[in-house]
Amino acid sequence: MMKDILTTAKAAELLGVSVRTAQLWVESGQLPSWKTPGGHRRIPRQAVMDLIEDSTLEPVDLAAHAVIFAGKGRGAEWSRAGLPGSGLLIDVAEDFDTLQKLLEPAPPTVLIVEQAEDGERKKLAATLGNDARYRQTIIITMTEKGAASPFARSAKRIHLQMLPDVSAASAAVMDYLRSSLQDKTDPAAFDLPWNEKARLDAVKRSALIGSGADGRFDRLVRLAAYALRAPIAMFTLITQDQQWFKSRVGFDGESTSRDWAFCNETLVANDFTVIEDLTRSEAFKENPTLNEPFGFRFYAGAPVRDPLGFALGSICVIDVVPRSLEREERDALATIAEAISNLIRLTMFEGGQDRVLPSTMELAPL
Protein backbone atom coordinates (compact mmCIF):
# COMPACT_ATOMS: atom_id res chain seq x y z
CA MET A 1 0.00 0.00 0.00
CA MET A 2 1.16 3.53 -0.78
CA LYS A 3 1.00 4.60 2.89
CA ASP A 4 3.78 2.08 3.59
CA ILE A 5 6.07 3.72 1.04
CA LEU A 6 7.82 7.03 1.71
CA THR A 7 9.69 9.63 -0.28
CA THR A 8 13.14 10.63 0.96
CA ALA A 9 11.75 13.97 2.15
CA LYS A 10 8.98 12.27 4.18
CA ALA A 11 11.46 9.77 5.65
CA ALA A 12 13.72 12.67 6.69
CA GLU A 13 10.76 14.41 8.35
CA LEU A 14 9.85 11.32 10.39
CA LEU A 15 13.47 10.75 11.41
CA GLY A 16 14.00 14.38 12.38
CA VAL A 17 17.00 14.82 10.07
CA SER A 18 17.72 16.84 6.96
CA VAL A 19 16.93 15.48 3.51
CA ARG A 20 20.68 15.44 2.80
CA THR A 21 21.30 13.15 5.79
CA ALA A 22 18.50 10.81 4.72
CA GLN A 23 20.05 10.68 1.25
CA LEU A 24 23.40 9.70 2.83
CA TRP A 25 21.71 6.86 4.69
CA VAL A 26 20.07 5.69 1.47
CA GLU A 27 23.38 5.78 -0.41
CA SER A 28 25.16 3.90 2.39
CA GLY A 29 22.48 1.23 2.52
CA GLN A 30 21.33 2.07 6.04
CA LEU A 31 17.89 2.91 4.64
CA PRO A 32 16.68 0.30 2.13
CA SER A 33 15.21 1.90 -0.99
CA TRP A 34 14.47 1.43 -4.67
CA LYS A 35 14.03 3.67 -7.69
CA THR A 36 10.75 4.21 -9.48
CA PRO A 37 10.68 4.11 -13.31
CA GLY A 38 10.87 7.89 -13.13
CA GLY A 39 14.11 7.74 -11.13
CA HIS A 40 12.66 8.76 -7.75
CA ARG A 41 13.74 7.04 -4.51
CA ARG A 42 11.14 5.25 -2.41
CA ILE A 43 11.71 3.93 1.13
CA PRO A 44 9.70 1.37 3.14
CA ARG A 45 8.01 3.01 6.11
CA GLN A 46 9.00 0.07 8.35
CA ALA A 47 12.70 0.68 7.63
CA VAL A 48 12.28 4.24 8.86
CA MET A 49 10.36 3.14 11.95
CA ASP A 50 13.15 0.69 12.78
CA LEU A 51 15.55 3.64 13.04
CA ILE A 52 13.31 5.69 15.28
CA GLU A 53 14.19 5.31 18.93
CA ASP A 54 11.73 3.63 21.27
CA SER A 55 9.47 6.48 22.39
CA THR A 56 8.16 4.41 25.31
CA LEU A 57 11.47 4.79 27.16
CA GLU A 58 11.95 7.58 29.67
CA PRO A 59 13.63 10.62 28.09
CA VAL A 60 17.32 11.12 28.85
CA ASP A 61 18.47 14.51 30.11
CA LEU A 62 21.61 15.18 28.09
CA ALA A 63 24.29 17.54 29.34
CA ALA A 64 25.21 20.47 27.08
CA HIS A 65 28.66 18.96 26.65
CA ALA A 66 30.69 17.37 23.91
CA VAL A 67 33.08 14.76 25.28
CA ILE A 68 36.04 14.15 22.97
CA PHE A 69 38.10 10.99 23.44
CA ALA A 70 41.05 12.38 21.53
CA GLY A 71 43.73 10.42 19.76
CA LYS A 72 47.10 10.20 21.46
CA GLY A 73 48.75 13.62 21.63
CA ARG A 74 45.72 15.44 20.16
CA GLY A 75 43.92 16.45 23.37
CA ALA A 76 45.41 19.94 23.67
CA GLU A 77 44.58 20.70 20.04
CA TRP A 78 40.96 19.59 20.55
CA SER A 79 40.72 21.81 23.65
CA ARG A 80 41.80 24.77 21.54
CA ALA A 81 39.69 23.94 18.49
CA GLY A 82 36.50 22.95 20.30
CA LEU A 83 33.28 22.81 18.29
CA PRO A 84 32.59 26.49 17.48
CA GLY A 85 28.93 27.34 17.14
CA SER A 86 27.70 24.10 18.71
CA GLY A 87 26.60 25.69 21.99
CA LEU A 88 28.30 22.81 23.79
CA LEU A 89 30.94 22.85 26.51
CA ILE A 90 34.00 20.85 25.49
CA ASP A 91 35.55 18.13 27.67
CA VAL A 92 38.63 16.30 26.37
CA ALA A 93 40.26 13.05 27.47
CA GLU A 94 43.10 10.93 26.09
CA ASP A 95 42.88 8.07 28.59
CA PHE A 96 40.06 5.83 29.79
CA ASP A 97 40.12 6.95 33.44
CA THR A 98 39.64 10.61 32.53
CA LEU A 99 36.94 9.71 30.01
CA GLN A 100 35.00 7.73 32.60
CA LYS A 101 34.97 10.71 34.97
CA LEU A 102 33.71 12.99 32.20
CA LEU A 103 30.84 10.62 31.41
CA GLU A 104 29.68 10.20 35.01
CA PRO A 105 27.44 13.24 35.73
CA ALA A 106 25.08 12.99 32.72
CA PRO A 107 25.31 11.63 29.17
CA PRO A 108 26.78 14.26 26.83
CA THR A 109 24.98 15.57 23.77
CA VAL A 110 27.92 14.52 21.57
CA LEU A 111 30.66 11.94 22.11
CA ILE A 112 33.60 11.78 19.69
CA VAL A 113 35.89 8.75 19.75
CA GLU A 114 39.08 9.12 17.71
CA GLN A 115 41.27 6.17 16.67
CA ALA A 116 38.14 4.03 16.85
CA GLU A 117 39.89 1.25 14.93
CA ASP A 118 41.90 0.55 18.11
CA GLY A 119 40.57 -2.55 19.86
CA GLU A 120 39.74 -1.02 23.24
CA ARG A 121 38.33 2.19 21.76
CA LYS A 122 36.28 0.22 19.24
CA LYS A 123 34.86 -1.88 22.08
CA LEU A 124 34.08 1.27 24.09
CA ALA A 125 32.21 2.88 21.19
CA ALA A 126 30.20 -0.30 20.63
CA THR A 127 29.36 -0.65 24.33
CA LEU A 128 28.18 2.95 24.68
CA GLY A 129 26.35 2.75 21.38
CA ASN A 130 24.25 -0.12 22.73
CA ASP A 131 23.73 1.43 26.18
CA ALA A 132 20.18 2.80 26.59
CA ARG A 133 21.56 5.64 28.72
CA TYR A 134 23.37 6.97 25.63
CA ARG A 135 20.58 6.32 23.12
CA GLN A 136 20.10 10.06 22.55
CA THR A 137 23.82 10.92 22.52
CA ILE A 138 25.30 11.47 19.07
CA ILE A 139 28.29 9.13 19.01
CA ILE A 140 30.84 9.95 16.31
CA THR A 141 33.61 7.45 15.70
CA MET A 142 36.71 8.46 13.72
CA THR A 143 39.29 6.26 12.06
CA GLU A 144 42.29 7.24 9.94
CA LYS A 145 41.15 5.03 7.05
CA GLY A 146 37.52 6.07 7.25
CA ALA A 147 35.57 7.28 4.24
CA ALA A 148 35.79 10.97 3.39
CA SER A 149 31.98 11.33 3.54
CA PRO A 150 30.01 10.79 6.76
CA PHE A 151 28.70 7.27 7.21
CA ALA A 152 25.54 7.12 9.31
CA ARG A 153 24.73 3.77 10.89
CA SER A 154 21.63 5.38 12.41
CA ALA A 155 20.43 8.86 13.34
CA LYS A 156 22.77 8.99 16.35
CA ARG A 157 25.69 6.77 15.29
CA ILE A 158 28.03 8.41 12.79
CA HIS A 159 31.41 7.49 11.35
CA LEU A 160 33.87 10.09 10.02
CA GLN A 161 37.43 10.07 8.77
CA MET A 162 40.00 11.11 11.39
CA LEU A 163 41.77 14.03 9.73
CA PRO A 164 45.42 14.85 10.63
CA ASP A 165 44.53 18.48 11.34
CA VAL A 166 42.31 18.79 14.43
CA SER A 167 40.81 22.10 13.27
CA ALA A 168 39.73 20.39 10.05
CA ALA A 169 38.31 17.47 12.04
CA SER A 170 36.35 19.92 14.21
CA ALA A 171 35.00 21.66 11.09
CA ALA A 172 33.96 18.29 9.61
CA VAL A 173 32.02 17.43 12.78
CA MET A 174 30.27 20.81 12.76
CA ASP A 175 29.42 20.45 9.07
CA TYR A 176 27.75 17.14 9.82
CA LEU A 177 25.92 18.43 12.89
CA ARG A 178 24.55 21.41 10.97
CA SER A 179 23.49 19.15 8.09
CA SER A 180 21.56 16.99 10.55
CA LEU A 181 19.28 19.86 11.49
CA GLN A 182 15.88 20.11 9.87
CA ASP A 183 15.99 22.30 6.76
CA LYS A 184 15.11 25.88 7.66
CA THR A 185 12.84 27.86 5.36
CA ASP A 186 12.75 30.97 7.56
CA PRO A 187 16.28 31.74 8.81
CA ALA A 188 16.60 33.86 11.93
CA ALA A 189 17.81 37.46 11.77
CA PHE A 190 20.52 36.56 14.29
CA ASP A 191 23.02 33.75 14.78
CA LEU A 192 21.91 30.63 16.63
CA PRO A 193 23.93 27.87 18.33
CA TRP A 194 23.55 24.39 16.86
CA ASN A 195 21.87 23.13 20.05
CA GLU A 196 19.30 25.96 20.07
CA LYS A 197 16.26 23.69 20.35
CA ALA A 198 17.67 21.90 23.40
CA ARG A 199 18.77 25.23 24.86
CA LEU A 200 15.27 26.68 24.49
CA ASP A 201 13.89 23.59 26.23
CA ALA A 202 16.33 24.31 29.07
CA VAL A 203 15.14 27.92 29.33
CA LYS A 204 11.56 26.70 29.58
CA ARG A 205 12.55 24.04 32.12
CA SER A 206 14.19 26.66 34.33
CA ALA A 207 10.77 28.34 34.86
CA LEU A 208 12.53 31.70 35.23
CA ILE A 209 10.85 33.55 32.35
CA GLY A 210 8.18 35.83 33.83
CA SER A 211 9.07 34.90 37.41
CA GLY A 212 8.90 37.50 40.13
CA ALA A 213 11.68 39.61 41.61
CA ASP A 214 14.34 37.75 43.57
CA GLY A 215 16.63 39.69 45.89
CA ARG A 216 19.42 37.11 45.54
CA PHE A 217 19.76 37.80 41.81
CA ASP A 218 19.29 41.53 42.31
CA ARG A 219 22.21 41.73 44.74
CA LEU A 220 24.54 39.95 42.32
CA VAL A 221 23.52 42.23 39.44
CA ARG A 222 24.22 45.29 41.58
CA LEU A 223 27.56 43.75 42.50
CA ALA A 224 28.42 43.35 38.80
CA ALA A 225 27.68 47.04 38.15
CA TYR A 226 29.81 48.05 41.13
CA ALA A 227 32.74 45.71 40.46
CA LEU A 228 33.04 46.76 36.81
CA ARG A 229 32.18 50.43 37.39
CA ALA A 230 29.39 50.23 34.82
CA PRO A 231 26.15 52.24 34.77
CA ILE A 232 24.11 49.26 33.51
CA ALA A 233 24.11 45.61 34.55
CA MET A 234 21.63 42.85 33.66
CA PHE A 235 20.88 39.18 34.16
CA THR A 236 19.24 38.24 30.87
CA LEU A 237 17.42 35.13 29.67
CA ILE A 238 17.25 34.51 25.91
CA THR A 239 14.08 32.98 24.46
CA GLN A 240 13.31 32.20 20.83
CA ASP A 241 12.73 35.84 19.89
CA GLN A 242 13.26 37.88 23.05
CA GLN A 243 15.75 38.78 25.75
CA TRP A 244 14.03 39.05 29.12
CA PHE A 245 15.62 40.70 32.15
CA LYS A 246 15.32 38.67 35.32
CA SER A 247 17.19 41.46 37.11
CA ARG A 248 18.66 44.78 36.01
CA VAL A 249 20.05 48.10 37.17
CA GLY A 250 20.38 51.28 35.11
CA PHE A 251 17.90 50.30 32.39
CA ASP A 252 14.11 50.64 32.17
CA GLY A 253 11.95 47.96 30.62
CA GLU A 254 11.54 44.23 31.17
CA SER A 255 12.62 42.92 27.76
CA THR A 256 13.74 43.65 24.21
CA SER A 257 13.55 41.71 20.98
CA ARG A 258 16.35 39.19 20.56
CA ASP A 259 17.82 40.99 17.57
CA TRP A 260 18.66 43.89 19.93
CA ALA A 261 20.48 41.56 22.31
CA PHE A 262 24.24 41.89 22.69
CA CYS A 263 23.87 38.85 24.96
CA ASN A 264 23.06 36.75 21.89
CA GLU A 265 26.74 37.10 20.98
CA THR A 266 27.69 35.61 24.36
CA LEU A 267 25.15 32.85 23.79
CA VAL A 268 26.51 31.85 20.37
CA ALA A 269 30.16 32.17 21.49
CA ASN A 270 29.24 30.15 24.61
CA ASP A 271 32.01 32.04 26.37
CA PHE A 272 32.95 35.30 28.03
CA THR A 273 32.41 38.05 25.45
CA VAL A 274 33.73 41.61 25.33
CA ILE A 275 32.87 44.21 22.67
CA GLU A 276 34.99 47.26 23.48
CA ASP A 277 33.32 49.59 20.96
CA LEU A 278 29.91 48.57 19.71
CA THR A 279 30.00 51.14 16.91
CA ARG A 280 32.86 49.18 15.30
CA SER A 281 30.93 45.89 15.31
CA GLU A 282 29.37 45.06 11.95
CA ALA A 283 26.79 42.90 13.72
CA PHE A 284 25.35 45.90 15.59
CA LYS A 285 25.59 48.74 13.08
CA GLU A 286 21.76 48.82 12.81
CA ASN A 287 21.11 48.21 16.50
CA PRO A 288 18.84 51.02 17.82
CA THR A 289 20.42 50.98 21.29
CA LEU A 290 23.55 52.60 19.86
CA ASN A 291 21.48 55.70 19.18
CA GLU A 292 19.77 58.14 21.56
CA PRO A 293 18.34 57.87 24.12
CA PHE A 294 20.55 54.84 24.90
CA GLY A 295 23.93 55.54 23.30
CA PHE A 296 25.43 52.16 24.26
CA ARG A 297 29.10 51.74 23.38
CA PHE A 298 30.56 48.88 25.49
CA TYR A 299 29.40 45.36 26.35
CA ALA A 300 30.81 42.51 28.43
CA GLY A 301 28.89 39.33 29.24
CA ALA A 302 29.47 35.89 30.77
CA PRO A 303 27.15 32.91 30.16
CA VAL A 304 24.71 31.90 32.88
CA ARG A 305 24.06 28.15 32.81
CA ASP A 306 21.58 25.63 34.10
CA PRO A 307 22.76 22.48 35.95
CA LEU A 308 23.27 20.59 32.67
CA GLY A 309 25.46 23.34 31.21
CA PHE A 310 22.97 24.99 28.85
CA ALA A 311 23.50 28.73 28.42
CA LEU A 312 20.20 30.31 29.44
CA GLY A 313 21.44 33.87 29.01
CA SER A 314 24.14 35.98 30.58
CA ILE A 315 25.19 38.38 33.29
CA CYS A 316 26.35 41.48 31.46
CA VAL A 317 27.44 45.07 31.94
CA ILE A 318 26.96 47.92 29.46
CA ASP A 319 28.58 51.34 29.30
CA VAL A 320 27.99 54.47 27.21
CA VAL A 321 31.69 54.93 26.45
CA PRO A 322 34.12 52.54 24.71
CA ARG A 323 36.43 50.83 27.16
CA SER A 324 38.35 47.65 27.96
CA LEU A 325 38.34 45.30 30.93
CA GLU A 326 41.10 44.68 33.43
CA ARG A 327 41.81 41.05 34.26
CA GLU A 328 40.38 41.50 37.76
CA GLU A 329 37.13 42.87 36.29
CA ARG A 330 36.84 39.94 33.91
CA ASP A 331 37.42 37.51 36.80
CA ALA A 332 34.80 39.30 38.89
CA LEU A 333 32.11 39.04 36.21
CA ALA A 334 32.92 35.37 35.55
CA THR A 335 32.63 34.64 39.28
CA ILE A 336 29.27 36.42 39.46
CA ALA A 337 28.07 34.33 36.49
CA GLU A 338 29.02 31.17 38.43
CA ALA A 339 27.16 32.45 41.50
CA ILE A 340 24.01 33.12 39.46
CA SER A 341 24.28 29.68 37.87
CA ASN A 342 24.48 28.18 41.36
CA LEU A 343 21.37 30.09 42.40
CA ILE A 344 19.54 28.74 39.36
CA ARG A 345 20.45 25.22 40.46
CA LEU A 346 19.16 25.89 43.95
CA THR A 347 16.00 27.55 42.61
CA MET A 348 15.26 24.55 40.38
CA PHE A 349 15.92 22.19 43.28
CA GLU A 350 13.58 24.15 45.52
CA GLY A 351 10.97 23.98 42.75
CA GLY A 352 11.14 20.19 42.66
CA GLN A 353 12.97 19.96 39.32
CA ASP A 354 15.72 17.72 40.68
CA ARG A 355 15.26 15.18 37.84
CA VAL A 356 17.52 17.35 35.66
CA LEU A 357 20.10 17.96 38.40
CA PRO A 358 22.98 15.44 38.08
CA SER A 359 23.63 14.15 41.56
CA THR A 360 27.39 13.99 41.03
CA MET A 361 27.72 17.54 39.70
CA GLU A 362 29.32 19.81 42.26
CA LEU A 363 28.35 23.43 42.79
CA ALA A 364 30.88 25.97 41.62
CA PRO A 365 32.30 28.03 44.50
CA LEU A 366 30.55 31.32 45.19
Beta strands, then each sheet from edge to edge (+ up, - down):
strand 1: 5-6
strand 2: 34-35
strand 3: 41-44
strand 4: 63-69
strand 5: 89-93
strand 6: 108-113
strand 7: 138-143
strand 8: 151-154
strand 9: 157-161
strand 10: 232-238
strand 11: 242-249
strand 12: 255-257
strand 13: 273-275
strand 14: 298-305
strand 15: 311-319
sheet 1: 1+ 3- 2+
sheet 2: 5+ 4+ 6+ 7+ 9+ 8-
sheet 3: 12+ 11- 10+ 15- 14+ 13-
end
